[in-house]
Amino acid sequence: MRLFNLLVVWFLPLVPKPIVRLFSKPYVAGPKLEDAVQSVKDLNSRGIMATLDVLGESAQAAEECAQAVEEYLTVLDTIQKENLDSNISIKLTQLGLNIDPEFCYDNIRKIVAKAAETATFVRVDMEDSSVTTLTIDLFLRLQKDFSNVGIVIQSYLRRSLDDVTDLLKTHTNFRVCKGIYVEPRQIAYKDPQTVNDNFTLLVETALKNGSYVGIATHDEKLVWQGLRIVHELGLKKEDYEFQMLLGVDEELRDIIVRSGHHLRVYVPFGKHWHAYCVRRLKENPKIALYVIKALFGLR
């Protein structure tokens, strides 16, 4: 099965884009901002919050970064204009982290400052381990001047408990997820149960210390762990939220919402949707079987 999955990943770039778009439609809002707005409105009508993500990363030219900044500024204006219940998520390599950290910080600051004008929250996404320290360093600089920012912590990284412990000193807002990038064993846990146990530990540590936490998972066992923790700590619904990806396990999503918990859906969109789909497959070949099923309309 592993060989089959890898063959699908290799073959996917050869598949015509219209076909790829067909199977990716539930998971990516579309190439345009209007597509994302409609997705968010649909979610909001169901009592679900959103976070908008302009697809793109690993920019190699300053012009690409400038364009991404302008796109995010437009997204922020649109959130206000359309009265959307949504925040935004940003990836720092899209804003110049691999070009120059100081240049990247200037770009992030423009976005965060604009978002602060309308009390819109900005989530700083976490990418692969090569930029973890830089991402946290730039985030901490932002925190000194802005309160509308939070960060992502990945439970498969061995360093994450130390990172959470350090970030608790500044009362950080966290999104805790498992993590999807392929990393060596020296850096990341490889046993799925250990990743899950660390996820639970990170969520519990952050919540116990008064941080707001986005419990980002589609794993019902981890959803249950999150429910157990908030119950044992006696937390209010305003102290945490669950988070999921667009189009993934909508039944579980609806169960969580009907139970009265806040839930936010990550809504990716933009012209780089095809590269995003291919990348997600390369990072996680196990989902290749789902791709084949989607292509042929199977369940």
PLY file of the C-alpha trace (Angstrom):
ply
format ascii 1.0
element vertex 299
property float x
property float y
property float z
element edge 298
property int vertex1
property int vertex2
end_header
0.00 0.00 0.00
2.86 2.39 0.79
4.34 1.84 -2.69
0.91 2.48 -4.22
0.56 5.74 -2.30
4.00 6.91 -3.40
3.21 6.08 -7.03
0.05 8.19 -6.79
2.06 11.10 -5.37
4.53 10.80 -8.25
1.73 10.59 -10.81
-0.41 13.47 -9.47
1.56 16.33 -11.10
0.80 14.70 -14.47
-2.95 14.76 -13.88
-4.68 17.67 -15.67
-5.46 20.55 -13.33
-9.24 20.45 -13.95
-9.31 16.87 -12.64
-7.17 17.75 -9.62
-9.49 20.70 -8.95
-12.42 18.31 -9.04
-11.19 16.23 -6.12
-9.70 19.20 -4.25
-12.90 21.25 -4.34
-14.15 20.17 -0.88
-10.78 21.06 0.69
-9.78 24.29 -1.11
-12.33 27.10 -1.42
-11.11 28.03 -4.90
-8.64 30.24 -6.75
-10.38 33.55 -5.98
-11.21 35.53 -2.85
-14.89 35.45 -3.86
-14.77 31.65 -3.58
-13.37 31.89 -0.06
-15.96 34.49 0.97
-18.76 32.16 -0.09
-17.20 29.28 1.85
-16.91 31.42 4.98
-20.49 32.64 4.66
-21.68 29.04 4.38
-19.72 28.11 7.49
-20.90 31.16 9.43
-24.51 30.29 8.61
-23.90 26.98 10.43
-22.46 28.71 13.49
-18.86 27.96 12.50
-16.00 30.45 12.53
-13.24 30.53 9.91
-9.65 31.46 9.29
-8.69 32.55 5.77
-5.38 31.49 4.28
-3.99 32.87 1.01
-2.17 29.87 -0.43
1.53 30.25 -1.17
4.85 29.70 0.56
8.62 29.64 0.10
8.68 32.89 -1.87
12.00 33.48 -3.60
11.49 37.07 -4.76
10.56 40.26 -2.95
7.87 40.93 -5.55
6.07 37.71 -4.61
6.09 38.75 -0.96
4.78 42.22 -1.75
1.92 40.68 -3.71
1.09 38.36 -0.81
0.98 41.33 1.58
-1.44 43.17 -0.71
-3.62 40.07 -0.99
-3.84 39.80 2.78
-4.66 43.49 3.14
-7.48 42.96 0.65
-8.67 39.93 2.63
-8.78 42.03 5.80
-10.84 44.72 4.05
-13.19 42.03 2.74
-13.68 40.46 6.18
-14.90 43.85 7.40
-16.96 44.68 4.34
-18.71 41.29 4.25
-19.03 41.08 8.05
-17.38 37.65 8.12
-16.72 35.75 11.32
-13.15 35.00 10.32
-9.56 35.69 11.19
-6.50 35.08 8.97
-3.58 32.66 8.95
-0.18 33.54 7.48
2.91 31.55 6.51
6.16 33.41 7.02
8.06 31.87 4.10
5.36 33.37 1.87
6.27 36.77 3.31
10.03 36.54 2.83
11.43 34.49 5.71
13.79 32.63 3.37
14.89 35.89 1.75
15.63 37.97 4.84
14.04 37.73 8.32
13.99 41.51 8.77
12.26 41.98 5.42
9.79 39.29 6.45
9.12 41.00 9.79
8.31 44.29 8.04
5.81 42.46 5.83
4.18 40.65 8.75
3.93 43.87 10.70
2.03 45.57 7.87
-0.56 42.80 7.92
-0.87 42.57 11.70
-1.12 46.37 12.11
-3.90 46.49 9.52
-5.68 43.60 11.25
-5.39 45.33 14.63
-7.37 48.30 13.32
-10.46 46.07 13.15
-9.56 43.70 16.01
-8.96 40.86 13.53
-6.81 38.04 14.84
-3.74 36.82 12.93
-2.49 33.26 13.33
1.19 32.72 12.50
1.37 29.26 10.95
4.24 26.88 11.66
6.10 25.33 8.75
8.93 22.76 8.66
11.56 22.51 11.39
14.14 24.53 9.44
12.20 27.72 10.27
10.69 26.90 13.68
13.10 29.01 15.71
12.94 31.96 13.30
9.15 31.82 13.28
8.96 31.90 17.07
11.52 34.72 17.27
9.56 36.92 14.85
6.31 36.06 16.61
7.75 37.16 19.96
8.73 40.49 18.40
5.17 40.95 17.18
3.76 40.10 20.60
5.57 43.08 22.14
3.44 45.50 20.11
0.29 43.58 19.20
-2.24 41.50 21.13
-4.07 40.15 18.06
-1.53 37.44 17.22
-1.12 33.75 17.99
1.11 30.90 16.90
0.94 27.22 15.91
2.70 24.44 17.81
3.12 20.95 16.29
2.91 17.98 18.64
5.13 15.71 16.55
8.17 17.92 17.20
10.29 16.89 20.19
10.98 20.54 21.06
7.33 21.59 21.31
6.84 21.18 25.07
9.83 23.44 25.70
8.45 25.94 23.18
5.04 25.99 24.87
6.65 26.39 28.28
8.67 29.38 27.06
5.74 30.96 25.22
3.50 30.68 28.27
5.60 33.44 29.82
4.03 35.86 27.34
0.48 34.44 27.68
0.45 33.18 24.11
-2.62 32.17 22.10
-1.90 28.71 20.63
-3.16 26.48 17.88
-1.99 22.95 18.70
-1.92 20.47 15.80
-0.10 17.21 15.07
2.08 18.51 12.23
2.43 17.15 8.71
5.93 17.90 7.41
8.34 15.00 6.95
11.08 15.33 9.58
13.94 13.08 10.78
13.52 11.05 13.97
16.02 13.26 15.81
13.58 16.14 15.44
10.14 14.52 15.39
8.32 11.66 17.10
7.52 8.85 14.70
5.14 6.78 16.82
1.54 7.96 16.24
0.50 7.31 19.85
3.42 9.37 21.14
2.40 12.23 18.83
-1.14 11.98 20.22
0.05 11.85 23.82
2.23 14.90 23.25
-0.71 16.70 21.63
-2.78 16.09 24.77
0.09 17.21 27.01
0.58 20.44 25.06
-3.12 21.31 25.10
-3.41 20.56 28.80
-0.25 22.51 29.68
-1.39 25.59 27.77
-4.97 25.55 29.09
-3.88 24.96 32.68
-1.75 28.07 32.46
-4.54 30.30 31.18
-3.75 30.40 27.47
-6.47 30.35 24.82
-6.01 27.20 22.72
-7.24 26.17 19.30
-7.47 22.37 19.54
-6.79 21.55 15.89
-7.57 17.94 15.08
-9.84 15.61 13.11
-8.91 12.68 15.35
-11.94 11.93 17.52
-9.73 10.46 20.23
-7.97 13.82 20.53
-11.27 15.68 20.40
-12.33 13.56 23.38
-9.09 14.37 25.17
-9.74 18.05 24.58
-13.25 17.70 26.00
-11.87 15.83 29.01
-9.33 18.56 29.71
-11.76 21.48 29.46
-14.23 19.55 31.67
-11.64 18.76 34.35
-10.37 22.33 34.36
-13.91 23.74 34.47
-13.26 26.03 31.52
-15.83 28.25 29.85
-16.61 27.90 26.14
-14.82 31.23 25.61
-11.49 29.78 26.81
-10.82 27.45 23.86
-12.02 26.37 20.45
-11.77 23.32 18.21
-10.31 23.74 14.73
-10.57 21.65 11.57
-9.66 21.82 7.89
-12.19 22.67 5.22
-13.99 19.58 3.94
-12.53 17.11 6.44
-14.83 15.00 8.66
-17.76 17.37 8.47
-19.87 14.95 10.51
-17.52 15.25 13.50
-17.36 19.00 12.94
-21.15 19.27 13.19
-21.26 17.05 16.28
-18.81 19.39 18.04
-20.80 22.48 17.07
-24.15 20.96 18.12
-22.58 20.18 21.50
-22.13 23.91 22.01
-18.39 24.25 21.46
-16.75 26.93 19.37
-15.24 25.58 16.15
-13.15 27.26 13.47
-12.48 25.94 9.96
-9.28 26.65 8.05
-10.27 27.96 4.60
-7.39 27.96 2.06
-7.78 29.68 -1.30
-5.79 31.33 -4.06
-4.01 30.83 -7.35
-1.47 28.46 -5.79
-4.14 25.86 -4.98
-2.59 23.21 -7.27
0.85 23.44 -5.67
-0.84 23.23 -2.26
-2.65 20.02 -3.18
0.50 18.40 -4.58
2.52 19.46 -1.53
-0.01 18.07 0.94
0.17 14.73 -0.85
3.96 14.67 -0.81
3.95 15.49 2.90
1.40 12.80 3.68
1.34 9.99 1.05
-1.19 8.08 3.17
-3.96 10.33 1.86
-3.24 9.24 -1.72
-5.92 6.55 -1.47
-8.49 9.23 -0.67
-7.38 11.10 -3.78
-8.00 8.06 -5.97
-11.41 7.51 -4.38
-12.31 11.17 -4.99
-11.16 11.03 -8.59
-13.45 8.09 -9.29
-16.33 9.22 -7.10
-15.91 6.41 -4.59
-16.59 6.53 -0.86
0 1
1 2
2 3
3 4
4 5
5 6
6 7
7 8
8 9
9 10
10 11
11 12
12 13
13 14
14 15
15 16
16 17
17 18
18 19
19 20
20 21
21 22
22 23
23 24
24 25
25 26
26 27
27 28
28 29
29 30
30 31
31 32
32 33
33 34
34 35
35 36
36 37
37 38
38 39
39 40
40 41
41 42
42 43
43 44
44 45
45 46
46 47
47 48
48 49
49 50
50 51
51 52
52 53
53 54
54 55
55 56
56 57
57 58
58 59
59 60
60 61
61 62
62 63
63 64
64 65
65 66
66 67
67 68
68 69
69 70
70 71
71 72
72 73
73 74
74 75
75 76
76 77
77 78
78 79
79 80
80 81
81 82
82 83
83 84
84 85
85 86
86 87
87 88
88 89
89 90
90 91
91 92
92 93
93 94
94 95
95 96
96 97
97 98
98 99
99 100
100 101
101 102
102 103
103 104
104 105
105 106
106 107
107 108
108 109
109 110
110 111
111 112
112 113
113 114
114 115
115 116
116 117
117 118
118 119
119 120
120 121
121 122
122 123
123 124
124 125
125 126
126 127
127 128
128 129
129 130
130 131
131 132
132 133
133 134
134 135
135 136
136 137
137 138
138 139
139 140
140 141
141 142
142 143
143 144
144 145
145 146
146 147
147 148
148 149
149 150
150 151
151 152
152 153
153 154
154 155
155 156
156 157
157 158
158 159
159 160
160 161
161 162
162 163
163 164
164 165
165 166
166 167
167 168
168 169
169 170
170 171
171 172
172 173
173 174
174 175
175 176
176 177
177 178
178 179
179 180
180 181
181 182
182 183
183 184
184 185
185 186
186 187
187 188
188 189
189 190
190 191
191 192
192 193
193 194
194 195
195 196
196 197
197 198
198 199
199 200
200 201
201 202
202 203
203 204
204 205
205 206
206 207
207 208
208 209
209 210
210 211
211 212
212 213
213 214
214 215
215 216
216 217
217 218
218 219
219 220
220 221
221 222
222 223
223 224
224 225
225 226
226 227
227 228
228 229
229 230
230 231
231 232
232 233
233 234
234 235
235 236
236 237
237 238
238 239
239 240
240 241
241 242
242 243
243 244
244 245
245 246
246 247
247 248
248 249
249 250
250 251
251 252
252 253
253 254
254 255
255 256
256 257
257 258
258 259
259 260
260 261
261 262
262 263
263 264
264 265
265 266
266 267
267 268
268 269
269 270
270 271
271 272
272 273
273 274
274 275
275 276
276 277
277 278
278 279
279 280
280 281
281 282
282 283
283 284
284 285
285 286
286 287
287 288
288 289
289 290
290 291
291 292
292 293
293 294
294 295
295 296
296 297
297 298
